[in-house]
Amino acid sequence: MTGNTQRAAIVTGASRGIGAAVAERLAHDGFGVAVNYASGATAAEERWCARSRRPAAGPWPRGPTSATPRPCGRCSTMWRPRSGGVDVLVNNAGVMPLATIADTDDATFDRLIAINLRGTFNTLREAARRVRPGGRIINFSSSQSALLMPTYGVYAATKAAVEALTHVLSRELRGRNVTVNASVAWTDRDPALPRGQDTGDSRPPGQARATRASRAA
């Protein structure tokens, strides 16, 4: 990568909350950012269309959910940006419908698997082939993968699977100078979290709870 080539990033779940904040920070730091989201299209368009009219490096491609193979597996606008490659992937897209295991229906189970797990797998598969040397892959997990509280069963299972994929991919990319990390963050500003929900996190609102990291060196 030459000094004249703009660094490129892909952020899933970037219509609002943590994903939007991550995408904005990357754009502020000079990355061209491809944003991707499962819902909140209106919010995403309002946020990113306004930014894309600025002369700064803001986001350029936008796309639908990462759950289906086509948008994140074969979409050239997402994986072959104008910079010629991808340097950062942030997997933030996720949904969190809560129900006991006994009350979880097939549609809810399938939606959690499709967005939280299959969507992450799709982007990781492409990143394993396309992220440039020196790149960064970050997957957002959840404290529920360890806390295992009632009604979080399927959600916690998807996040535990994301952490497993993170550790395995870090080993598979060893020797390519690419870091692969799982981050567990919680903020009172994230609309994905139900109001008043006890997360078991004793840290102040807005502060990251923990980071689980693996490095492929």
N, C-alpha and C positions, 0 to 999 in steps of 0.2 A: 504494500500500500504506500503510495507516494504521499508526500506532504501536501499535495494539492487535491487529494481525494477526500471528499467528505466522509466521515465515519457514519455508519448507518445502524439503526436500531429498529427492532420490532417489539411492540408492547401489546400484549393481548389484554382484553378487559379494560380498555383505556377510555371508556366513555365518561367515567366519573371515579370518585374515590381514590384509592391508592394508585390504581393503574393510570388515571389521568395525571396525578401528581408526578409519578415516575416519568411519564412521557413528556410532561412539561419541563421537568428538570433536564432530561436528556436533550431536548430541543434547545434549552437555554445554554447547555454546555457545547452546543455546536453540532449535534447529531441531526441527520435527517431521520425522522421517526415515522415508521409505518404503524398506524394504530389499528387495532382489531377489537371487536366487541361482540358479545352475544345479544345484548339488548341496549336500550338507551340510545338508539340511533339519533334521535332528535338532539339530545344533549351533546353527543359526540360531534355531530355536524355543526352545531352552534359554536362549540369550543374550538374545533380544529379548522373549520372554514375561516373563522375570524383570524386565527393564527396564520393560516397558509397565505393570507393576503399581505402579511408583513414581510419585509425583506430579509428577516432573520431565517434561521435554518429550520423552521418548524416542520411539523409532520406533512407528509405528502400522500402516500397511498392510504386509503382507508378500506376496511373490509368487514364482512360479517363474521359470525361466530367461528371460532377455531375448532368446533366440534366435528365439522365435516371435512373429509380429506381434501376436497377441491380448493377451498379458499386458502388454506395454509400449506397444502401439499403440492399444488401445481400452479398456483396463481403467480404469474411472473412479476406482477406489480408488487407483490409482497416479498418475494425471495430474490428477485433480481432488480434491485432498485437502481436509480441513476448513478449511484456511487460505485456500482460494479460488484458489490458484495455486502455481507452483513457482519457487523462487529459485535452487536449485543442483541440477545433475545431475553425478554422478560415475560415469563408466563404468569399472568395475574388473573386471567379470566376464571371465574368460578361462580357457582350458585350454591345456596345453602338453605334449601327447604328442610324444615325440621319435622320429624315424626318418629315415633317409636318404631322399632323394627317390625313389630306386629302390624302397625298401621301404615307402613310404607307400601304404596301401590307400585305396580310395574312401571307406570309412566314416570313417576317421580324417580325411581331407581334408574331408569334408562336416561333421564335427563341429567342426573348427577354424574353418571358414568360418561355420558357423551361430552359434557362440557368440562368437567373437572379432571377427568382422566384421559379420555380419548383425545380431547383437544390438546392437552399437554403433550401426550405421546406424539401426535401429528407434528407439532412444532419442533419437538426434540429430535425426531427422526430427520427432519429437514435441516435442522441446525447441525446435526452430527455430520452432514455432508457439505454444508455451505458456509458455516461460520469461519471467518478468516483467522489465521494464527494470531494469538494475542487477544482473542475475543472473550466474551463473557456470556454465560448462560445462567439466568437466575429464575428459579421456580418458587412461587409463593406457596408455602404449606400452611399449616394451622396448628395451634396448640392443642386442638382436639385430637390430633393423631396420637397424643400422649395422654391427655386428660380423659378421653373416652367417656364423656358425660351422656346421660340418657337423652334420647331423641337425636343425637348426632351420629348414629351408627353408620349409615351409608356415607355421609359426608366425611367422617373421620377415616373410613376405609379408603375413599378416593385420595385423601391427602397422604395417608400412609403409603399408598401406591406411588404417588408422586415423589415422595422421599426416596423410595426404593429405586425408581428410575433415575433420580438424581445421582445417587451413589454409583449405580452401575455405569451410567454414561460417563461419569468422571473417570472411571477406570478405562473405559473403552477409548476415551480421547487422550489418554496419557501419551505424552511425547509431542503433542500439537500446540502446547502453550495456550490452552483454553481452560478457563476456570468454570466449574459447574457447581452451583450453590443452591441450597434450599433455605429460604428465609421465612421465619415465622414472625409476622408483624400484626399488631392490633392498634387501631386508632378509633377514637370516638367519632371521627369525621368520616368513617367509611360507611356508606349507606347500605352495604351488604350485611352489616351486623344489626340484629334486632335491637331496638331500644330497650334498655334495662336488662339485657341478657347478661347473666353472670358467666364470664368467660374463664373464670379461675385465674385471671391475671392480676397480680397485685401491683403492677407497675402503674405509674401515672398515665392517664389517657394521652394518646398521641405518641407514646414511646414504644419502640420495638420491644417485643418480649424476648425473642431469642433468634439466633441464626444457626442453622446447621449447615456446615460447609464441607464440600469435598473438592479437591483440586486435582486436575489433570495436568501434570507438568511435563 
